[in-house]
Amino acid sequence: MPRSRSRSPAAAAAATAATAATTATTAATAAAASPERHSAILERLAAGPPPQSPPATPVYVRSPVKQLAGLPPLRRKSWRYYDAHGRGPVTRFLQPDDPRVAYPSARVAVMMLVGFLMSAFAIWLSEDEFFSGANMYKVSRHDLAPFPVHVAFKDVGCRVKGRGDILYNVTGAFKPGRLTGILGQSGSGKTTFAQQLLGRGRKTCATSLGTVFMNGRPRSLEAFLDRVGFVPQDDIMFSDITVEEALDFSAHWRLPLSVSDEERAIIVNDTLTMLNLGAVRASTASVLSGGERRRLSIGIELVARPSVLVLDEPTSGLDGAHAHALVQILASIAANNVSVVAVLHQPSHRVYALLQDVVLMHRGTIVYQGEGRRAVDYVREVGGFDMRNRTDVTDAEYLLDVLAGQEPGAGDVGALAREWQKRAQAAWHSVVEPDMDAFRRREEEGFARLQGPRGRKPFGLVGRLLEWTGALDKCQATHFADDFGCVMVYGTPFPVLPKHGLSRQVHLWFWQLVRITYRKGVGVHVFVVVCLAGIVAFVRSFNLAWSRRASASFILSMAISLLGMVGAVFSADQRPVERAANSGMMLAAHELASLAHSLIFGWFFCHCFSFTHELMLRFKHSSLPWPTWGQHYEFTHILHMHFLINSAVGAVICTLCNYDLSTSFIVAIGTLVHFHVFAGYSPTRSQIARDSKVLFDSLDLGFMADFFVRTSCVRYFLEAIILHEPDKADKVGRNFVLAYFGYDETNFTFTLTVLFAMWLGFMAVRFVLFSWANANAFNSSYDLPLFLVFVLKVLLFHVVALVLMTALHETMQAVAEPDDASSAPVAAAVEAAVDATDAPDDKRA
C-alpha cells in the first residue's frame, strides 16, 4: 500500500488557490452560457447560508454550488461519545434544546410513551400476577366458607432486653369452631401471647421463642393474613365514611378476585345483619356509639370470611349488656367453623358462660387450657384452692383472684403452672400431634381439589419454558408456600386466597382517598388557598420593581410550603392504612394511590392559587398585562412542583414521628424554617462564601451552609420563579437580581428538573419508611417477589426505550450536521464563486 505523503503549507495554499480559480472560471463560463442561471446563483449566494435545520433533500444530493465547485458531496459527521461540552449521548438526548423551557422535550415524552407501551405489553404477555391479580383458582361466595385452620403452638416465648422472658413455655392448640377466651391479670402476657401467635412479636420481643403450627406445618399465621383476622383494642377506621362503605371497601380488596359484585353485596348485607348494624348502615363512623364502633371494627375483618379471628379485649369500654351481646356474636361466628380467640380483661358471669374454652395465664405462662366449665375444678384439685366458701363471687371473678394472688387459702399458683407444663407436654404427643396430622391431610386434599392433577401452571412464556425444562418440579408440592423463586414464577400458592392485583387496589384506595377528602370539605381547602393567594398578591403588589420582587417570591414560597407540608401533617390519618397493611394489603397500592391523589388535588389547588393571585394583583395594578395561557400554566407548574415536594416532606416527617400530631407539627415547622433560611436569599451563596466563619472567626462552616443551600427546595423554587418573570422594560434590574442571587438565565429547565427529582426522592423515602414499618411475613413471602418481577419489567423496557431513542437521536444528529472537515472546502468554493461573480468583466475574461 503506498505511504501517505504530508503536504507543505505552500502546497496547500497553492491547491486552495487553484481550486478557487477553477471555481471562478466554472462560474464565469456558466454565467456566459446561461444568464438566468447566473442570476439564480447570485441570489442564492446573497441569501447567505441556510438555517440550522435538517435539509429538505438528502445530504448526498449534489447542490448547484457543489456542482459549480466540482466538489464531492457531504459525508456524515464523525460520531464522538463526548461532545465539546463533555456530554454523553444520554445527556444530549435528555437535555432540552432550549434550557429556558419549563417542560421536557418532545423526544423525552415519546421515550416515556414507548417505554410505557412496551412495559404494558410485557405485563400483559407474561400474565403478571402482581399487577392483574391472582387467578390460580376460582372462588365463589359459596366456596368462602371458612377454611378449617388448626393452630398449635409449642414452647412459645418472648424475650425482652433488660426484662428477660416475659412469655415462656406456652404450649397448646386452638381448634376450629371453638370460642376461646384468654384470661389473666394485667401484665400476665395475654396480649403478648396473642401477638406472638399472629407472628407480630418482633415489635416488642428482642427474641421470639418457640414454634407456631398451622394445619400441622410450622408456619406463621402472619404469612396467611387473608385467612386471619385481627381486631385491635382501639377502634381503628376512617371516621368520614359510612358503615356500609367501610365494610364494602374491606370486602372489595380482601375477598378473592373471582367473587362478583353481587356476591360481595350479599356478604356485606349478611355481615350488617349478623352484627346488628343495619339501622346505622348510612351513618358515618364518627357518630356511632362505642358498641357500634366495636362491632364495625369486627365487621371489617369478618367480611373477609377469616378462618382465625383474634380479638384484643373486644369488651373493654362496653357495659355489661353490650359486652354480652358482642360475645354472643363471637359465639355465632365460631359456630361457622372459625377459630375465635379473644383476650378478655374482666368478663362477667354471662360472658364467661359463653366461652367454650379458656386459657388462664399467670406471669407469662399458661396455668390451664381447656373447657371453661372445668377450670374451677382444676384449680381446686391441683392448686388446692377451695371456692365453696366464696359465695360472693362468680367463677370468672374467682379465677382472676386466684391468678392475681388475692385468693386467701393454702393454694399455690406456681403449683398450677408446674403441673400444667407436665400435662401440656403429654397432651402434645397424645392429642395435638394427631390433630395436626388430620388437618394436614385435609389441607392437601383441598389443594389437590382446587389445583387439579397437574398442579399449577406458571405465569408467562419464561415460566412455561422453565417448567418444560423440569427446573420447577419442586414447586408442584404443597410445601413451596414460602419458596421465593417458586412464588416469582407460579405466583401465590394455596391456601392463600387469589386476591386483587396492584391496579385494582390502587383504584380502590384512590377513590377512598377522594371520598374522604370530599367528606372533610373541599370548600375549606379552597377558602384557605384563596386567602393565602390574596395575602401573597397583596405583598407582591408593593414589590413590582426587580429590587424587591425576590421578597414577594419568598413570601410566595412560604405560603405554598404551608399548604403542602402542614396540610400533609394535619391530614395524615395513617392508622387505618397500617391496619389494612397488617391485613394483607399491597404496600405499594396505598402509596401509588396517595401519589395520584396528591398530584390531582395539588394541581387543582395550585390553579386556584394562581387564578386568585393574578386576579388580586390586577385589582391594584390594572395596567399590568394579563398572562397568556402558556405563562399561566408555567407559573402553576412551578407552584405545583413546590407543593408536591413539601407534601412529600410532610409525609416523611409524619412517618418518622410515628404519626404523633404535636411532634410532627413541630418538626414540620422547623423543617420549613430550615428550607427558607438556607434558600440562598439572605444570606446569598456569595455572602456565605465571603463570610462563613463562626465561633470567634475560628471555625469555617461555609461548606456546610453551602450544602444546605444546594439541598433546599426553596432555593430552586425561588430561582425558577425569578426566571419565569422576564421583563423587557427593565432588563438592567432583572440582570442585577440574577447576578446578586447567582441565578443563571439558562437554568430554568435545570431548576424544575431538580424540583421534580426531589419530589420523587422524598416519595421514595416515604415508601421505604412505610414499607419498613409495616412489613410482615405475608408481604415478604408473596408480594415482594412478585413486586420485584414487576419493577424489573417496567425498568427494563424503559431502559430499552431510552437506548433506542438515544441511538435514533444520535443518528439523526449525525445526518443533519455535516462534519467540519467536509464543510470547509464547500465554504471556500462558495466564497471563491462570490468573488468571481463580483469581479469586473475584463478580470473574469
Stockholm file with secondary structure:
# STOCKHOLM 1.0

chainA/1-845         MPRSRSRSPAAAAAATAATAATTATTAATAAAASPERHSAILERLAAGPPPQSPPATPVYVRSPVKQLAGLPPLRRKSWRYYDAHGRGPVTRFLQPDDPRVAYPSARVAVMMLVGFLMSAFAIWLSEDEFFSGANMYKVSRHDLAPFPVHVAFKDVGCRVKGRGDILYNVTGAFKPGRLTGILGQSGSGKTTFAQQLLGRGRKTCATSLGTVFMNGRPRSLEAFLDRVGFVPQDDIMFSDITVEEALDFSAHWRLPLSVSDEERAIIVNDTLTMLNLGAVRASTASVLSGGERRRLSIGIELVARPSVLVLDEPTSGLDGAHAHALVQILASIAANNVSVVAVLHQPSHRVYALLQDVVLMHRGTIVYQGEGRRAVDYVREVGGFDMRNRTDVTDAEYLLDVLAGQEPGAGDVGALAREWQKRAQAAWHSVVEPDMDAFRRREEEGFARLQGPRGRKPFGLVGRLLEWTGALDKCQATHFADDFGCVMVYGTPFPVLPKHGLSRQVHLWFWQLVRITYRKGVGVHVFVVVCLAGIVAFVRSFNLAWSRRASASFILSMAISLLGMVGAVFSADQRPVERAANSGMMLAAHELASLAHSLIFGWFFCHCFSFTHELMLRFKHSSLPWPTWGQHYEFTHILHMHFLINSAVGAVICTLCNYDLSTSFIVAIGTLVHFHVFAGYSPTRSQIARDSKVLFDSLDLGFMADFFVRTSCVRYFLEAIILHEPDKADKVGRNFVLAYFGYDETNFTFTLTVLFAMWLGFMAVRFVLFSWANANAFNSSYDLPLFLVFVLKVLLFHVVALVLMTALHETMQAVAEPDDASSAPVAAAVEAAVDATDAPDDKRA
#=GR chainA/1-845 SS CCCCCCCCHHHHHHHHHHHHHHHHHHHHHHHHHCHHHHHHHHHHHHTCSCCSSCCSSCTTSCCHHHHHHTCCCCCCCCCCSSCTTSCCHHHHHHSCSSTTCSSCCHHHHHHHHHHHHHHHHHHHHTTCHHHHBCCSSCCCGGGGSCCCCCEEEEEEEEEETTTEEEEEEEEEEECTTCEEEEECCTTSSHHHHHHHHHTCGGGTCSEEEEEEEETTEECCGGGGGGGEEEECSSCCSCTTSBHHHHHHHHHHHHSCTTCCHHHHHHHHHHHHHHTTCGGGTTSBGGGCCHHHHHHHHHHHHHTTCCSEEEEESTTTTCCHHHHHHHHHHHHHHHTTTCEEEEECSSCCHHHHHHCSEEEEEETTEEEEEEEGGGHHHHHHHHHCCCCTTCCSSCHHHHHHHHHTTCCCSSCCHHHHHHHHHHHHHHHIIIIIHHHHHHHHHHHHHHHHHHHCTTCCCCSHHHHHHHHHTTTTGGGGSTTCTTCHHHHHHHCSCTTSCCCBCHHHHHHHHHHHHHHHHHHHCHHHHHHHHHHHHHHHHHHHHTCCSHHHHHHHHHHHHHHHHIIIIIHHHHTCCCHHHHHHHTTTCCHHHHHHHHHHHHHHHHHHHHHHHHHHHHHHHHHHCTTSCCCCHHHHHHHHHHHHHHHHHHHHHHHHHHHHTTTCHHHHHHHHHHHHHHHHHTSSSSSCHHHHHHSCEETTTTEECHHHHHHHHHTCHHHHHHHHHHHHCCCSTTHHHHHHHHHHHTCCGGGHHHHHHHHHHHHHHHHHHHHHHHHHHHCCHHIIIIIHHHHHHHHHHHHHHHHHHHHHHHHHHHHHHHHHSCCHHHHHHHHHHHHHHHHHHHSCHHHHC
#=GC SS_cons         CCCCCCCCHHHHHHHHHHHHHHHHHHHHHHHHHCHHHHHHHHHHHHTCSCCSSCCSSCTTSCCHHHHHHTCCCCCCCCCCSSCTTSCCHHHHHHSCSSTTCSSCCHHHHHHHHHHHHHHHHHHHHTTCHHHHBCCSSCCCGGGGSCCCCCEEEEEEEEEETTTEEEEEEEEEEECTTCEEEEECCTTSSHHHHHHHHHTCGGGTCSEEEEEEEETTEECCGGGGGGGEEEECSSCCSCTTSBHHHHHHHHHHHHSCTTCCHHHHHHHHHHHHHHTTCGGGTTSBGGGCCHHHHHHHHHHHHHTTCCSEEEEESTTTTCCHHHHHHHHHHHHHHHTTTCEEEEECSSCCHHHHHHCSEEEEEETTEEEEEEEGGGHHHHHHHHHCCCCTTCCSSCHHHHHHHHHTTCCCSSCCHHHHHHHHHHHHHHHIIIIIHHHHHHHHHHHHHHHHHHHCTTCCCCSHHHHHHHHHTTTTGGGGSTTCTTCHHHHHHHCSCTTSCCCBCHHHHHHHHHHHHHHHHHHHCHHHHHHHHHHHHHHHHHHHHTCCSHHHHHHHHHHHHHHHHIIIIIHHHHTCCCHHHHHHHTTTCCHHHHHHHHHHHHHHHHHHHHHHHHHHHHHHHHHHCTTSCCCCHHHHHHHHHHHHHHHHHHHHHHHHHHHHTTTCHHHHHHHHHHHHHHHHHTSSSSSCHHHHHHSCEETTTTEECHHHHHHHHHTCHHHHHHHHHHHHCCCSTTHHHHHHHHHHHTCCGGGHHHHHHHHHHHHHHHHHHHHHHHHHHHCCHHIIIIIHHHHHHHHHHHHHHHHHHHHHHHHHHHHHHHHHSCCHHHHHHHHHHHHHHHHHHHSCHHHHC
//
